[in-house]
């Protein structure tokens, strides 16, 4: 089941890293993200994202949690989704799907997709 969470409903405590595998698209690894509460479990995280600021806050929280959990010392790569900067696409409401985290020998970042609402 997939549930779209509002930003204020997202709690980093409910996020888990169940599986790390060799990344087939690049030289490195890919770690899946699960989100689980007492009511549901999702593969990935689905959020209603209304601004670039919302997107960057969530990305920062997830990368920080990953860094702590896996003791990563290399820098995280922060995304700059152009959709939020393009004035012709206002309002900015998007569904943000975060599938996992990619990592290579020098950096790591989130794997995501944005869907218009």
MDTraj code that builds the backbone (N, CA, C; nanometers):
import mdtraj as md
import numpy as np

residues = "UNK UNK UNK UNK UNK UNK UNK UNK UNK UNK UNK UNK UNK UNK UNK UNK UNK UNK UNK UNK UNK UNK UNK UNK UNK UNK UNK UNK UNK UNK UNK UNK UNK UNK UNK UNK UNK UNK UNK UNK UNK UNK UNK UNK UNK UNK UNK UNK UNK UNK UNK UNK UNK UNK UNK UNK UNK UNK UNK UNK UNK UNK UNK UNK UNK UNK UNK UNK UNK UNK UNK UNK UNK UNK UNK UNK UNK UNK UNK UNK UNK UNK UNK UNK UNK UNK UNK UNK UNK UNK UNK UNK UNK UNK UNK UNK UNK UNK UNK UNK UNK UNK UNK UNK UNK UNK UNK UNK UNK UNK UNK UNK UNK UNK UNK UNK UNK".split()
xyz = np.array([
    [0.0841, -0.1166, 0.0000],
    [0.0000, 0.0000, 0.0000],
    [0.0894, 0.1239, 0.0000],
    [0.0512, 0.2244, -0.0750],
    [0.1218, 0.3516, -0.0749],
    [0.0297, 0.4602, -0.0204],
    [0.0821, 0.5371, 0.0727],
    [0.0093, 0.6459, 0.1362],
    [0.0891, 0.7733, 0.1103],
    [0.0216, 0.8766, 0.0654],
    [0.0894, 1.0045, 0.0447],
    [0.0831, 1.0827, 0.1755],
    [0.2000, 1.1090, 0.2311],
    [0.2097, 1.1803, 0.3580],
    [0.2237, 1.3297, 0.3336],
    [0.1664, 1.4088, 0.4217],
    [0.1940, 1.5515, 0.4234],
    [0.3287, 1.5692, 0.4928],
    [0.3936, 1.6800, 0.4666],
    [0.5274, 1.7021, 0.5225],
    [0.5278, 1.6902, 0.6749],
    [0.4248, 1.7424, 0.7401],
    [0.4211, 1.7378, 0.8869],
    [0.3929, 1.5976, 0.9408],
    [0.3485, 1.5055, 0.8559],
    [0.3234, 1.3675, 0.8980],
    [0.4489, 1.2808, 0.8904],
    [0.5486, 1.3244, 0.8164],
    [0.6714, 1.2473, 0.8002],
    [0.7513, 1.2467, 0.9293],
    [0.7894, 1.1280, 0.9755],
    [0.8715, 1.1140, 1.0950],
    [0.9893, 1.0231, 1.0608],
    [1.1083, 1.0747, 1.0710],
    [1.2297, 1.0012, 1.0331],
    [1.2435, 0.8707, 1.1114],
    [1.1839, 0.8628, 1.2285],
    [1.1899, 0.7413, 1.3110],
    [1.1232, 0.6235, 1.2409],
    [1.0288, 0.6507, 1.1517],
    [0.9559, 0.5455, 1.0807],
    [1.0253, 0.4991, 0.9526],
    [1.1420, 0.5527, 0.9225],
    [1.2145, 0.5184, 0.8006],
    [1.3186, 0.4105, 0.8305],
    [1.3267, 0.3112, 0.7406],
    [1.4196, 0.1998, 0.7586],
    [1.4967, 0.1737, 0.6297],
    [1.6158, 0.1174, 0.6431],
    [1.7002, 0.0792, 0.5307],
    [1.7100, -0.0741, 0.5280],
    [1.6167, -0.1426, 0.4615],
    [1.6116, -0.2884, 0.4709],
    [1.7116, -0.3642, 0.3849],
    [1.7609, -0.3026, 0.2767],
    [1.8329, -0.3808, 0.1782],
    [1.9332, -0.2946, 0.1029],
    [2.0579, -0.3394, 0.0949],
    [2.1601, -0.2721, 0.0152],
    [2.2115, -0.3706, -0.0888],
    [2.2156, -0.3243, -0.2141],
    [2.2606, -0.4104, -0.3242],
    [2.3541, -0.3328, -0.4157],
    [2.4238, -0.4067, -0.4998],
    [2.5062, -0.3447, -0.6022],
    [2.4171, -0.2627, -0.6954],
    [2.4601, -0.1422, -0.7244],
    [2.3839, -0.0543, -0.8126],
    [2.4094, -0.0950, -0.9572],
    [2.3036, -0.1273, -1.0296],
    [2.3160, -0.1725, -1.1674],
    [2.3352, -0.0567, -1.2656],
    [2.3065, 0.0664, -1.2242],
    [2.3160, 0.1808, -1.3143],
    [2.4499, 0.2534, -1.3058],
    [2.5208, 0.2345, -1.1961],
    [2.6490, 0.3024, -1.1774],
    [2.7368, 0.2181, -1.0863],
    [2.8619, 0.2522, -1.0791],
    [2.9550, 0.1801, -0.9929],
    [2.9315, 0.2241, -0.8487],
    [2.8669, 0.1400, -0.7704],
    [2.8356, 0.1738, -0.6324],
    [2.7270, 0.0834, -0.5781],
    [2.6551, 0.1339, -0.4786],
    [2.5482, 0.0560, -0.4161],
    [2.4185, 0.1363, -0.4144],
    [2.3080, 0.0644, -0.3945],
    [2.1756, 0.1253, -0.3794],
    [2.1111, 0.0652, -0.2557],
    [2.0599, 0.1509, -0.1682],
    [1.9930, 0.1067, -0.0464],
    [1.8469, 0.1478, -0.0523],
    [1.7581, 0.0505, -0.0413],
    [1.6143, 0.0785, -0.0420],
    [1.5738, 0.1490, 0.0864],
    [1.4621, 0.2209, 0.0772],
    [1.4025, 0.2841, 0.1947],
    [1.2624, 0.2277, 0.2121],
    [1.2296, 0.1903, 0.3343],
    [1.0930, 0.1539, 0.3720],
    [1.0448, 0.2553, 0.4748],
    [0.9151, 0.2775, 0.4756],
    [0.8531, 0.3659, 0.5738],
    [0.7417, 0.2878, 0.6400],
    [0.7477, 0.2756, 0.7721],
    [0.6530, 0.1897, 0.8424],
    [0.6021, 0.2553, 0.9698],
    [0.4706, 0.2517, 0.9868],
    [0.4071, 0.2958, 1.1108],
    [0.3291, 0.1771, 1.1667],
    [0.2571, 0.1980, 1.2731],
    [0.1750, 0.0897, 1.3279],
    [0.0584, 0.0568, 1.2362],
    [0.0285, 0.1443, 1.1383],
    [-0.0870, 0.1244, 1.0510],
    [-0.0524, 0.0736, 0.9110],
    [0.0680, 0.1000, 0.8624],
    [0.1034, 0.0605, 0.7254],
    [0.2545, 0.0539, 0.7084],
    [0.2970, -0.0129, 0.6016],
    [0.4366, -0.0178, 0.5592],
    [0.4419, 0.0101, 0.4097],
    [0.5363, 0.0958, 0.3682],
    [0.5524, 0.1284, 0.2266],
    [0.6951, 0.1013, 0.1821],
    [0.7086, 0.0587, 0.0571],
    [0.8392, 0.0548, -0.0075],
    [0.8620, 0.1943, -0.0636],
    [0.9530, 0.2675, -0.0055],
    [0.9745, 0.4055, -0.0442],
    [0.8898, 0.4987, 0.0402],
    [0.9046, 0.6266, 0.0129],
    [0.8316, 0.7301, 0.0853],
    [0.7604, 0.8171, -0.0175],
    [0.6327, 0.8443, 0.0054],
    [0.5534, 0.9302, -0.0818],
    [0.5089, 1.0517, -0.0009],
    [0.5489, 1.1699, -0.0462],
    [0.5189, 1.2930, 0.0268],
    [0.4544, 1.3959, -0.0636],
    [0.3604, 1.4711, -0.0081],
    [0.3053, 1.5864, -0.0782],
    [0.4010, 1.7019, -0.0529],
    [0.4665, 1.7446, -0.1568],
    [0.5736, 1.8434, -0.1465],
    [0.5268, 1.9714, -0.2153],
    [0.5280, 2.0836, -0.1431],
    [0.4726, 2.2064, -0.1973],
    [0.5756, 2.3128, -0.2312],
    [0.7020, 2.2878, -0.2000],
    [0.8037, 2.3885, -0.2306],
    [0.9413, 2.3242, -0.2376],
    [1.0349, 2.3969, -0.2946],
    [1.1736, 2.3509, -0.2977],
    [1.2261, 2.3373, -0.1555],
    [1.1852, 2.4266, -0.0677],
    [1.2275, 2.4215, 0.0716],
    [1.1822, 2.2906, 0.1380],
    [1.0565, 2.2497, 0.1133],
    [1.0074, 2.1212, 0.1658],
    [1.0937, 2.0059, 0.1159],
    [1.1197, 2.0068, -0.0139],
    [1.2001, 1.9017, -0.0755],
    [1.3382, 1.8945, -0.0105],
    [1.4046, 2.0082, 0.0032],
    [1.5407, 2.0099, 0.0574],
    [1.5453, 1.9699, 0.2048],
    [1.4439, 2.0067, 0.2825],
    [1.4392, 1.9668, 0.4236],
    [1.4301, 1.8154, 0.4379],
    [1.3426, 1.7536, 0.3594],
    [1.3272, 1.6080, 0.3651],
    [1.4545, 1.5396, 0.3180],
    [1.5099, 1.5885, 0.2092],
    [1.6333, 1.5302, 0.1563],
    [1.7446, 1.5371, 0.2612],
    [1.7576, 1.6499, 0.3271],
    [1.8612, 1.6668, 0.4290],
    [1.8406, 1.5689, 0.5447],
    [1.7178, 1.5544, 0.5920],
    [1.6882, 1.4612, 0.7019],
    [1.7239, 1.3175, 0.6640],
    [1.6852, 1.2776, 0.5429],
    [1.7092, 1.1395, 0.4997],
    [1.8580, 1.1124, 0.4823],
    [1.9299, 1.2049, 0.4192],
    [2.0737, 1.1850, 0.4007],
    [2.1477, 1.1845, 0.5344],
    [2.1050, 1.2663, 0.6279],
    [2.1674, 1.2682, 0.7600],
    [2.1436, 1.1353, 0.8337],
    [2.0213, 1.0833, 0.8244],
    [1.9894, 0.9549, 0.8876],
    [2.0740, 0.8431, 0.8264],
    [2.0877, 0.8438, 0.6954],
    [2.1693, 0.7444, 0.6252],
    [2.3158, 0.7549, 0.6696],
    [2.3674, 0.8781, 0.6752],
    [2.5067, 0.9009, 0.7160],
    [2.5331, 0.8458, 0.8557],
    [2.4412, 0.8689, 0.9468],
    [2.4571, 0.8207, 1.0844],
    [2.4452, 0.6683, 1.0901],
    [2.3437, 0.6142, 1.0247],
    [2.3161, 0.4703, 1.0311],
    [2.4311, 0.3875, 0.9726],
    [2.4870, 0.4322, 0.8597],
    [2.5922, 0.3568, 0.7918],
    [2.7325, 0.4125, 0.8171],
    [2.7464, 0.5104, 0.9046],
    [2.8758, 0.5701, 0.9388],
    [2.9498, 0.6194, 0.8138],
    [2.8798, 0.6947, 0.7312],
    [2.9344, 0.7465, 0.6064],
    [3.0046, 0.8790, 0.6345],
    [3.1268, 0.8935, 0.5828],
    [3.2012, 1.0181, 0.6062],
    [3.2123, 1.1047, 0.4815],
    [3.1765, 1.0524, 0.3660],
    [3.1848, 1.1309, 0.2425],
    [3.0666, 1.2279, 0.2334],
    [3.0753, 1.3282, 0.1467],
    [2.9675, 1.4279, 0.1381],
    [2.8429, 1.3755, 0.0678],
    [2.7283, 1.4209, 0.1149],
    [2.6023, 1.3919, 0.0479],
    [2.5823, 1.4890, -0.0674],
    [2.5131, 1.4436, -0.1712],
    [2.4832, 1.5283, -0.2861],
    [2.3386, 1.5733, -0.2755],
    [2.3173, 1.7034, -0.2746],
    [2.1827, 1.7572, -0.2640],
    [2.1286, 1.7895, -0.4027],
    [2.0066, 1.7488, -0.4281],
    [1.9413, 1.7672, -0.5578],
    [1.8996, 1.9115, -0.5763],
    [1.8799, 1.9490, -0.6998],
    [1.8251, 2.0796, -0.7344],
    [1.7178, 2.0584, -0.8404],
    [1.6017, 2.0040, -0.8012],
    [1.4980, 1.9769, -0.9007],
    [1.4512, 2.1056, -0.9679],
    [1.4652, 2.1106, -1.0986],
    [1.4332, 2.2329, -1.1726],
    [1.2845, 2.2667, -1.1682],
    [1.2002, 2.1677, -1.1433],
    [1.0562, 2.1935, -1.1428],
    [1.0200, 2.3051, -1.0460],
    [1.0810, 2.3061, -0.9294],
    [1.0457, 2.4047, -0.8279],
    [1.0972, 2.5446, -0.8614],
    [1.1947, 2.5555, -0.9498],
    [1.2495, 2.6862, -0.9870],
    [1.1792, 2.7460, -1.1088],
    [1.1020, 2.6646, -1.1804],
    [1.0371, 2.7082, -1.3038],
    [0.9056, 2.7794, -1.2708],
    [0.9004, 2.9101, -1.2910],
    [0.7842, 2.9900, -1.2514],
    [0.6566, 2.9535, -1.3261],
    [0.6675, 2.8983, -1.4452],
    [0.5465, 2.8647, -1.5205],
    [0.4740, 2.7426, -1.4637],
    [0.5379, 2.6685, -1.3728],
    [0.4765, 2.5495, -1.3142],
    [0.4120, 2.5755, -1.1776],
    [0.3905, 2.6985, -1.1410],
    [0.3287, 2.7247, -1.0111],
    [0.1819, 2.6898, -1.0158],
    [0.1159, 2.6441, -0.9138],
    [0.1713, 2.6119, -0.7834],
    [0.2617, 2.4890, -0.7898],
    [0.3425, 2.4740, -0.6890],
    [0.4489, 2.3753, -0.6892],
    [0.4114, 2.2394, -0.6325],
    [0.2894, 2.2145, -0.6051],
    [0.2512, 2.0889, -0.5403],
    [0.2912, 1.9697, -0.6268],
    [0.3678, 1.8816, -0.5651],
    [0.4172, 1.7615, -0.6314],
    [0.4096, 1.6454, -0.5327],
    [0.3950, 1.5266, -0.5861],
    [0.4129, 1.4083, -0.5031],
    [0.5580, 1.3674, -0.5213],
    [0.6292, 1.3603, -0.4129],
    [0.7698, 1.3225, -0.4116],
    [0.7792, 1.1773, -0.3705],
    [0.8322, 1.0933, -0.4589],
    [0.8541, 0.9520, -0.4276],
    [1.0039, 0.9314, -0.4082],
    [1.0425, 0.8907, -0.2886],
    [1.1829, 0.8622, -0.2591],
    [1.1980, 0.7113, -0.2483],
    [1.2765, 0.6537, -0.3385],
    [1.2929, 0.5081, -0.3454],
    [1.4066, 0.4570, -0.2593],
    [1.5139, 0.5340, -0.2508],
    [1.6300, 0.4862, -0.1774],
    [1.7451, 0.5834, -0.1877],
    [1.8634, 0.5308, -0.1574],
    [1.9846, 0.6118, -0.1568],
    [2.0906, 0.5433, -0.2423],
    [2.1502, 0.6182, -0.3324],
    [2.2621, 0.5676, -0.4110],
    [2.3913, 0.6124, -0.3434],
    [2.4945, 0.5336, -0.3611],
    [2.6242, 0.5685, -0.3030],
    [2.7340, 0.5168, -0.3946],
    [2.8347, 0.5996, -0.4181],
    [2.9529, 0.5534, -0.4900],
    [3.0754, 0.5812, -0.4034],
    [3.1929, 0.5730, -0.4589],
    [3.3151, 0.5847, -0.3783],
    [3.3387, 0.7247, -0.3227],
    [3.2725, 0.8278, -0.3792],
    [3.3013, 0.9625, -0.3330],
    [3.1822, 1.0411, -0.2791],
    [3.0581, 0.9918, -0.3001],
    [2.9413, 1.0681, -0.2556],
    [2.8173, 0.9793, -0.2506],
    [2.7054, 1.0355, -0.2025],
    [2.5786, 0.9642, -0.1947],
    [2.4640, 1.0639, -0.2047],
    [2.3444, 1.0140, -0.2424],
    [2.2284, 1.1019, -0.2563],
    [2.1013, 1.0209, -0.2674],
    [1.9865, 1.0882, -0.2697],
    [1.8587, 1.0176, -0.2768],
    [1.8221, 0.9871, -0.4224],
    [1.7453, 0.8819, -0.4390],
    [1.6833, 0.8486, -0.5682],
    [1.5368, 0.8854, -0.5546],
    [1.4883, 0.9717, -0.6434],
    [1.3522, 1.0235, -0.6294],
    [1.2877, 1.0475, -0.7652],
    [1.1552, 1.0650, -0.7610],
    [1.0772, 1.1096, -0.8755],
    [0.9757, 1.2102, -0.8247],
    [0.9406, 1.3064, -0.9103],
    [0.8365, 1.4036, -0.8787],
    [0.7202, 1.3832, -0.9743],
    [0.5991, 1.3826, -0.9189],
    [0.4773, 1.3669, -0.9992],
    [0.3861, 1.4862, -0.9744],
    [0.3341, 1.5505, -1.0804],
    [0.2440, 1.6642, -1.0602],
    [0.1140, 1.6206, -0.9949],
    [0.0590, 1.7085, -0.9140],
    [-0.0685, 1.6820, -0.8467],
    [-0.1790, 1.7448, -0.9293],
])
top = md.Topology()
chain = top.add_chain()
for i, resn in enumerate(residues, 1):
    res = top.add_residue(resn, chain, resSeq=i)
    for name in ("N", "CA", "C"):
        top.add_atom(name, md.element.get_by_symbol(name[0]), res)
traj = md.Trajectory(xyz[None], top)
